């Protein structure tokens, strides 16, 4: 057996392929023949729910011929059978399980699918609010409609009407024979009319709605007026009184109306005169429009800022203002006095501003301003006072003096003890040491003369002062002039 299978392997594979093709082709044919396997068959099994519909006639309904049940063009089942019950046709509808939701307000219509009266049932499942029909339930004949054939319509006509209709159809056929293009052109000419008629119909529909709403509102108005007859009567009486007052003021109204033309002329002239203004305002406002649009973001930011600062004004600035009120009232006299001196302060600060501008000015070129030299002065002042002793800082410096001034210092010191102490603290050089030249002798003599006059005037002004002269107090000092000083000027270091 095994040897036979190996010998005929190709034949066995060919038979398997043919069998598989036969199964696929048979399944395709059966699927198109609406062959459904039971629900217990996995994957390909189908389950149906039976419903029934009563029709006054089930003409051309043939079960088993593929006649289906459709909803909105989608096939949801098929017609399973037709029976006669109490003079009505009971049509069985096999509905797929997933579509088996039919409600009590459902409707069923028999319609031909082809020109050979291949019938289908057009089913409208209804709405859930009406309640669902139980499985196996029946749609009553009041919820169904059968197919209507043209011969049924013609059978309802009498003999004369059928003859006239026959003549009309024959005449129409003769008129339309070989006139298709003319008929097409004629029908195209009616296209704008149909569009306008559609618009008219639409507007008429709106007009009907408006009329309906107007009648409804008028009814509400009439009911409201009927409920307020007392107020309406009062309004009529008040209107009568108003018109009576107008009648009494007829003369004044006439004079007012006579003035109206002049007022209108003046208004017209004002409008004409303002035309130039409006012609200028138009372009100006257009140019201002971008600026106005640009301020939108600023206004939004300002709004956010205002919302953020509102608590500050309410919780901080308002209580501060209330507390600062008495203080402000007390400062009012001082503020009045300050206001009187404000002009002088303004002048003072103006001069001070000019002074600070002068100090801060830095001229162009190599020359520096005052602030530059002020910094150097601060540095030199610190250097000058860098030394100190037990009595405090000692100022460094160089004293330049002439021989006559040194002579005056010495003579005044001899004639006045207080000045003598201060001059000794000056530690000036001695005349005899620095004023030794012939030119310095004349200066020494001039200094002695000035010192005598000064002491003499001091004694005259001071009662009980000692008498004497500077020359009596000491000998004229011989001075030696420093070779580095200018003629008549000597130098020395003081502490």
C-alpha positions as CSV (number, residue, x, y, z in Angstrom):
1,X,0.0,0.0,0.0
2,X,2.8,2.4,0.9
3,X,4.6,1.5,-2.3
4,X,1.5,2.2,-4.3
5,X,1.0,5.6,-2.7
6,X,4.6,6.5,-3.3
7,X,4.3,5.3,-6.9
8,X,1.1,7.4,-7.5
9,X,2.0,10.5,-5.4
10,X,1.4,12.9,-8.3
11,X,-2.0,11.5,-9.0
12,X,-2.9,11.7,-5.3
13,X,-1.8,15.3,-5.1
14,X,-3.9,16.1,-8.2
15,X,-6.9,14.4,-6.7
16,X,-6.5,16.5,-3.5
17,X,-6.2,19.8,-5.4
18,X,-9.3,18.9,-7.5
19,X,-11.2,18.0,-4.3
20,X,-10.2,21.3,-2.7
21,X,-11.3,23.3,-5.8
22,X,-14.6,21.4,-5.7
23,X,-15.2,22.4,-2.1
24,X,-14.4,26.1,-2.7
25,X,-16.5,26.2,-5.9
26,X,-19.4,24.4,-4.2
27,X,-19.2,26.8,-1.2
28,X,-19.3,29.8,-3.5
29,X,-22.3,28.5,-5.4
30,X,-24.1,27.7,-2.2
31,X,-23.4,31.1,-0.7
32,X,-24.9,32.8,-3.7
33,X,-27.9,30.4,-3.6
34,X,-28.5,31.7,0.0
35,X,-27.6,28.3,1.6
36,X,-27.1,28.9,5.3
37,X,-25.7,26.5,7.7
38,X,-27.3,26.1,11.2
39,X,-26.2,28.3,14.0
40,X,-24.4,25.4,15.8
41,X,-21.8,25.3,12.9
42,X,-18.8,27.4,14.1
43,X,-17.7,30.5,12.1
44,X,-20.0,30.0,9.1
45,X,-23.3,29.2,10.9
46,X,-26.2,31.7,10.8
47,X,-29.1,32.3,13.1
48,X,-32.4,33.8,12.1
49,X,-35.4,35.2,14.0
50,X,-38.9,34.7,12.5
51,X,-41.3,37.6,12.3
52,X,-44.6,37.8,10.4
53,X,-46.3,40.5,8.4
54,X,-50.0,40.6,7.3
55,X,-50.6,41.9,3.8
56,X,-54.0,42.3,2.0
57,X,-52.4,40.6,-1.0
58,X,-49.1,38.7,-1.4
59,X,-49.1,38.9,-5.2
60,X,-45.8,37.6,-6.8
61,X,-44.3,36.7,-3.4
62,X,-42.5,33.3,-4.0
63,X,-40.5,31.9,-1.0
64,X,-37.3,30.2,-1.8
65,X,-36.5,32.4,-4.8
66,X,-34.2,34.7,-3.1
67,X,-36.8,37.4,-2.3
68,X,-35.2,39.4,0.6
69,X,-36.1,41.8,3.4
70,X,-34.2,45.1,3.2
71,X,-33.8,48.1,5.5
72,X,-32.5,51.3,3.9
73,X,-31.1,49.2,1.0
74,X,-29.3,46.7,3.3
75,X,-30.4,43.1,3.2
76,X,-31.3,41.9,6.7
77,X,-33.2,38.7,5.9
78,X,-35.4,36.9,3.4
79,X,-38.9,35.8,2.9
80,X,-39.4,32.4,4.4
81,X,-43.0,31.5,3.5
82,X,-46.6,32.7,2.7
83,X,-49.8,31.4,4.3
84,X,-53.4,32.5,4.3
85,X,-55.1,33.3,7.6
86,X,-58.6,34.9,7.9
87,X,-58.5,36.3,4.3
88,X,-55.1,38.0,4.6
89,X,-51.7,36.8,3.5
90,X,-49.3,36.0,6.4
91,X,-45.7,36.5,5.1
92,X,-42.9,34.9,7.1
93,X,-39.7,37.1,7.4
94,X,-36.5,35.4,8.5
95,X,-34.4,38.2,10.1
96,X,-30.7,37.8,11.0
97,X,-30.0,37.7,14.7
98,X,-28.1,41.0,14.8
99,X,-30.9,42.9,13.0
100,X,-33.7,41.3,15.0
101,X,-35.0,44.5,16.6
102,X,-38.5,45.4,15.2
103,X,-40.8,47.8,17.1
104,X,-44.5,48.3,17.2
105,X,-44.6,51.3,14.9
106,X,-42.7,49.5,12.1
107,X,-44.0,49.5,8.5
108,X,-43.5,46.9,5.7
109,X,-44.0,47.6,2.0
110,X,-44.0,45.1,-0.9
111,X,-42.1,46.5,-3.8
112,X,-40.9,44.9,-7.1
113,X,-37.1,44.6,-7.4
114,X,-37.2,44.1,-11.2
115,X,-39.7,44.5,-14.0
116,X,-40.6,40.8,-13.6
117,X,-42.2,41.5,-10.2
118,X,-39.3,40.0,-8.2
119,X,-40.7,41.2,-4.9
120,X,-38.8,42.5,-1.8
121,X,-40.1,43.7,1.5
122,X,-39.0,47.2,2.4
123,X,-39.0,47.3,6.2
124,X,-38.9,50.3,8.5
125,X,-38.0,48.9,12.0
126,X,-39.7,51.8,13.8
127,X,-38.5,53.6,17.0
128,X,-37.6,52.1,20.4
129,X,-39.9,54.5,22.2
130,X,-43.0,52.5,20.8
131,X,-41.8,49.2,22.3
132,X,-40.3,46.1,20.7
133,X,-42.3,43.3,19.1
134,X,-41.7,40.0,20.7
135,X,-39.8,37.4,18.6
136,X,-42.2,35.6,16.4
137,X,-44.6,38.5,16.6
138,X,-46.8,39.9,13.7
139,X,-47.1,43.2,12.0
140,X,-50.8,43.9,11.6
141,X,-52.2,44.7,8.1
142,X,-52.6,48.3,9.1
143,X,-48.8,48.7,9.2
144,X,-48.2,47.1,5.8
145,X,-48.9,48.1,2.2
146,X,-49.0,45.7,-0.9
147,X,-47.6,46.4,-4.3
148,X,-50.0,48.4,-6.6
149,X,-50.0,47.4,-10.3
150,X,-50.7,49.8,-13.1
151,X,-53.7,47.7,-14.3
152,X,-55.3,48.2,-10.9
153,X,-55.1,52.0,-11.4
154,X,-56.6,51.6,-14.9
155,X,-59.3,49.3,-13.6
156,X,-60.5,52.1,-11.4
157,X,-61.3,54.3,-14.4
158,X,-64.5,54.2,-16.4
159,X,-64.7,53.3,-20.1
160,X,-64.7,56.9,-21.4
161,X,-61.8,57.9,-19.2
162,X,-59.8,54.9,-20.4
163,X,-60.6,55.9,-24.0
164,X,-59.5,59.5,-23.4
165,X,-56.3,58.3,-21.7
166,X,-55.6,56.0,-24.6
167,X,-56.1,58.9,-27.1
168,X,-53.8,61.1,-24.9
169,X,-51.1,58.5,-24.9
170,X,-51.3,57.8,-28.6
171,X,-51.2,61.6,-29.4
172,X,-48.3,62.0,-27.1
173,X,-46.5,59.2,-28.8
174,X,-47.1,60.7,-32.3
175,X,-46.0,64.1,-31.0
176,X,-42.8,62.8,-29.5
177,X,-41.8,60.6,-32.3
178,X,-38.5,61.7,-33.8
179,X,-38.7,64.9,-31.7
180,X,-36.4,64.0,-28.9
181,X,-33.9,66.8,-29.5
182,X,-36.6,69.4,-29.6
183,X,-38.2,68.0,-26.5
184,X,-34.9,68.1,-24.7
185,X,-34.3,71.7,-25.7
186,X,-37.8,72.6,-24.6
187,X,-37.3,70.9,-21.2
188,X,-34.0,72.7,-20.8
189,X,-35.8,76.0,-21.2
190,X,-38.0,75.1,-18.2
191,X,-34.9,74.5,-16.0
192,X,-34.7,78.2,-14.8
193,X,-38.4,78.2,-14.2
194,X,-38.1,75.1,-12.0
195,X,-35.3,76.7,-10.0
196,X,-37.4,79.8,-9.5
197,X,-40.4,77.7,-8.6
198,X,-38.4,75.8,-6.1
199,X,-37.3,79.1,-4.6
200,X,-40.9,80.4,-4.6
201,X,-42.0,77.2,-2.9
202,X,-39.3,77.5,-0.3
203,X,-40.2,81.1,0.4
204,X,-43.9,80.1,0.5
205,X,-43.0,77.5,3.1
206,X,-41.3,80.2,5.1
207,X,-44.2,82.5,4.6
208,X,-46.5,79.9,5.9
209,X,-44.4,79.5,9.0
210,X,-44.3,83.3,9.5
211,X,-48.1,83.5,9.0
212,X,-48.5,80.7,11.6
213,X,-46.2,82.5,14.0
214,X,-48.0,85.8,13.4
215,X,-51.4,84.3,14.1
216,X,-50.1,82.6,17.2
217,X,-48.5,85.9,18.4
218,X,-51.7,87.8,17.5
219,X,-53.7,85.3,19.6
220,X,-51.3,85.8,22.5
221,X,-51.7,89.6,22.1
222,X,-55.4,89.4,22.0
223,X,-55.5,87.2,25.1
224,X,-53.1,89.6,26.9
225,X,-55.2,92.6,26.0
226,X,-58.4,90.8,27.1
227,X,-56.8,90.1,30.5
228,X,-55.8,93.8,30.8
229,X,-59.0,95.6,29.7
230,X,-58.8,97.9,32.7
231,X,-55.3,99.1,31.8
232,X,-56.3,99.4,28.1
233,X,-59.3,101.6,29.0
234,X,-57.0,103.7,31.2
235,X,-54.5,104.0,28.3
236,X,-57.3,105.1,26.0
237,X,-58.4,107.8,28.4
238,X,-54.8,109.0,28.9
239,X,-54.4,109.1,25.1
240,X,-57.6,111.2,24.9
241,X,-56.2,113.6,27.4
242,X,-52.9,113.9,25.6
243,X,-54.6,114.6,22.3
244,X,-56.8,117.2,24.0
245,X,-53.7,119.0,25.2
246,X,-52.3,118.8,21.7
247,X,-55.5,120.4,20.4
248,X,-55.3,123.2,23.0
249,X,-51.7,123.9,21.9
250,X,-52.6,124.0,18.2
251,X,-51.5,127.7,17.8
252,X,-48.1,127.0,19.5
253,X,-47.6,123.8,17.4
254,X,-48.4,125.8,14.3
255,X,-45.8,128.5,15.2
256,X,-43.3,125.7,16.0
257,X,-43.9,124.1,12.6
258,X,-43.5,127.4,10.9
259,X,-40.0,127.7,12.4
260,X,-39.1,124.2,11.4
261,X,-38.2,125.0,7.7
262,X,-35.6,127.6,8.9
263,X,-34.2,125.1,11.4
264,X,-34.0,122.5,8.6
265,X,-32.2,125.0,6.3
266,X,-29.7,125.8,9.1
267,X,-29.2,122.1,9.7
268,X,-28.7,121.5,6.0
269,X,-26.1,124.3,5.8
270,X,-24.3,122.9,8.9
271,X,-24.2,119.5,7.2
272,X,-22.8,121.0,4.0
273,X,-20.2,122.9,6.0
274,X,-19.2,119.8,7.9
275,X,-18.6,117.9,4.6
276,X,-15.0,119.2,4.5
277,X,-14.5,118.0,8.1
278,X,-15.9,114.5,7.3
279,X,-13.8,114.2,4.1
280,X,-10.7,114.8,6.3
281,X,-11.9,112.6,9.1
282,X,-12.4,109.6,6.9
283,X,-8.7,109.2,5.8
284,X,-7.6,110.3,9.3
285,X,-9.7,107.6,11.0
286,X,-8.4,105.0,8.5
287,X,-4.8,105.9,9.4
288,X,-5.7,105.7,13.1
289,X,-7.3,102.3,12.6
290,X,-3.9,100.3,12.8
291,X,-3.0,102.3,15.9
292,X,-6.4,101.4,17.5
293,X,-5.9,97.8,16.5
294,X,-2.4,97.9,18.0
295,X,-3.8,99.2,21.3
296,X,-5.9,96.0,21.8
297,X,-2.9,94.1,23.2
298,X,-2.0,97.1,25.4
299,X,-5.6,97.3,26.7
300,X,-5.7,93.6,27.5
301,X,-2.4,93.9,29.4
302,X,-3.8,97.0,31.2
303,X,-6.8,95.0,32.1
304,X,-4.7,92.3,33.6
305,X,-2.6,94.9,35.4
306,X,-5.7,96.6,36.8
307,X,-7.1,93.2,38.0
308,X,-3.7,92.5,39.7
309,X,-3.5,95.9,41.3
310,X,-7.1,96.1,42.5
311,X,-6.3,94.3,45.8
312,X,-3.4,96.7,46.4
313,X,-5.7,99.7,46.0
314,X,-8.4,98.1,48.2
315,X,-6.3,96.6,50.9
316,X,-3.3,98.9,51.1
317,X,-3.7,102.3,49.4
318,X,-7.2,102.9,50.7
319,X,-6.4,102.2,54.4
320,X,-3.2,104.2,54.0
321,X,-5.1,107.2,52.5
322,X,-7.6,107.1,55.4
323,X,-4.7,107.0,58.0
324,X,-2.7,109.7,56.2
325,X,-5.6,112.1,56.1
326,X,-4.9,113.8,59.5
327,X,-1.2,114.0,58.7
328,X,-1.9,115.6,55.4
329,X,-4.2,118.1,57.1
330,X,-1.4,119.0,59.6
331,X,1.1,119.4,56.8
332,X,-1.1,121.8,54.9
333,X,0.2,125.0,56.6
334,X,3.8,123.9,56.1
335,X,3.0,123.1,52.5
336,X,1.6,126.6,52.0
337,X,4.8,128.1,53.4
338,X,6.9,125.8,51.2
339,X,4.9,126.9,48.2
340,X,5.8,130.5,49.0
341,X,9.5,129.6,49.0
342,X,9.2,127.3,45.9
343,X,10.3,130.0,43.4
344,X,13.5,130.7,45.3
345,X,14.1,127.0,45.7
346,X,13.6,126.6,42.0
347,X,16.2,129.2,41.3
348,X,18.6,127.6,43.8
349,X,18.2,124.2,42.4
350,X,18.6,125.6,38.9
351,X,22.0,127.2,39.9
352,X,22.9,123.9,41.7
353,X,22.0,122.0,38.5
354,X,24.2,124.3,36.4
355,X,27.0,123.8,39.0
356,X,26.7,120.0,38.9
357,X,26.6,120.2,35.1
358,X,29.8,122.2,35.1
359,X,31.5,119.8,37.5
360,X,30.3,116.8,35.5
361,X,31.3,118.3,32.1
362,X,34.2,116.5,30.5
363,X,35.6,118.7,27.7
364,X,36.9,117.0,24.5
365,X,40.6,116.5,24.0
366,X,43.3,115.8,26.5
367,X,42.0,118.3,29.1
368,X,39.9,116.6,31.9
369,X,36.9,117.9,33.8
370,X,36.5,119.0,37.4
371,X,35.4,115.5,38.6
372,X,38.7,114.1,37.3
373,X,40.7,116.6,39.4
374,X,38.4,116.2,42.3
375,X,39.3,112.5,42.5
376,X,43.0,113.5,42.4
377,X,42.3,116.1,45.1
378,X,40.7,113.5,47.3
379,X,43.7,111.2,46.8
380,X,46.2,114.0,47.6
381,X,44.2,115.0,50.7
382,X,44.4,111.5,52.1
383,X,48.1,111.5,51.4
384,X,48.5,114.9,53.0
385,X,46.8,113.8,56.3
386,X,48.4,110.3,56.4
387,X,50.7,111.1,59.3
388,X,49.6,111.6,62.9
389,X,50.8,111.8,66.4
390,X,49.2,111.7,69.9
391,X,47.2,114.8,69.2
392,X,45.7,113.5,65.9
393,X,46.4,113.7,62.2
394,X,49.3,115.9,61.0
395,X,48.9,117.8,57.8
396,X,51.8,117.7,55.4
397,X,52.6,120.8,53.4
398,X,55.1,123.4,52.2
399,X,54.8,127.0,53.3
400,X,56.0,129.7,50.8
401,X,56.6,133.1,52.3
402,X,58.6,136.3,51.6
403,X,61.1,137.9,54.0
404,X,58.8,140.8,54.9
405,X,56.1,138.2,55.8
406,X,58.5,136.2,58.0
407,X,59.5,139.5,59.7
408,X,55.8,140.3,60.4
409,X,55.2,136.8,61.8
410,X,58.2,137.2,64.2
411,X,57.5,140.8,65.3
412,X,53.8,140.0,65.8
413,X,54.7,136.9,67.8
414,X,57.0,139.0,70.1
415,X,54.4,141.7,70.6
416,X,51.3,139.5,71.1
417,X,51.8,136.3,73.2
418,X,48.7,134.6,71.8
419,X,49.8,135.1,68.2
420,X,53.3,134.2,69.2
421,X,52.1,130.7,70.4
422,X,50.3,130.1,67.0
423,X,53.4,131.3,65.1
424,X,55.6,129.0,67.0
425,X,53.3,126.1,66.2
426,X,53.6,127.2,62.5
427,X,57.4,126.4,62.8
428,X,58.3,128.9,60.2
429,X,62.0,129.4,59.3
430,X,63.9,132.2,61.1
431,X,64.5,135.5,59.3
432,X,68.1,135.4,60.3
433,X,68.5,132.0,58.6
434,X,67.0,132.7,55.2
435,X,66.9,136.5,54.6
436,X,70.7,137.3,54.3
437,X,70.9,139.1,51.0
438,X,70.8,142.8,50.3
439,X,67.5,142.5,48.6
440,X,66.0,140.6,51.5
441,X,67.2,143.4,53.9
442,X,64.8,145.9,52.4
443,X,61.9,143.4,52.7
444,X,62.8,142.8,56.4
445,X,62.8,146.6,57.1
446,X,59.4,146.9,55.3
447,X,58.0,143.9,57.4
448,X,59.2,145.5,60.7
449,X,57.5,148.8,59.8
450,X,54.2,147.0,59.0
451,X,54.5,145.0,62.2
452,X,55.1,148.1,64.3
453,X,52.0,149.8,62.8
454,X,49.9,146.8,63.4
455,X,50.9,146.4,67.0
456,X,50.5,150.1,67.6
457,X,46.9,150.1,66.3
458,X,46.2,146.9,68.3
459,X,47.4,148.6,71.6
460,X,45.3,151.7,70.8
461,X,42.2,149.6,70.4
462,X,43.0,147.5,73.5
463,X,42.9,149.4,76.9
464,X,45.7,148.4,79.3
465,X,47.8,146.7,76.6
466,X,51.6,146.7,77.1
467,X,53.7,149.3,75.3
468,X,56.7,148.7,73.2
469,X,57.6,147.8,69.7
470,X,58.6,144.8,67.9
471,X,62.1,146.1,67.6
472,X,62.2,146.4,71.4
473,X,61.2,142.8,71.8
474,X,64.2,141.5,69.8
475,X,66.9,142.3,67.4
476,X,66.2,142.3,63.6
477,X,67.0,138.9,62.3
478,X,69.3,138.3,59.5
479,X,67.8,136.0,56.9
480,X,69.4,133.9,54.2
481,X,67.3,133.6,51.1
482,X,66.9,130.1,49.7
483,X,68.4,129.9,46.3
484,X,65.4,127.9,45.0
485,X,62.7,130.5,46.0
486,X,61.7,133.5,44.0
487,X,63.1,136.9,44.9
488,X,61.5,138.0,48.2
489,X,59.8,134.6,48.8
490,X,61.2,131.9,51.1
491,X,60.0,128.4,51.9
492,X,60.0,126.1,54.9
493,X,58.1,123.1,56.2
494,X,55.6,123.5,59.0
495,X,53.7,121.0,61.1
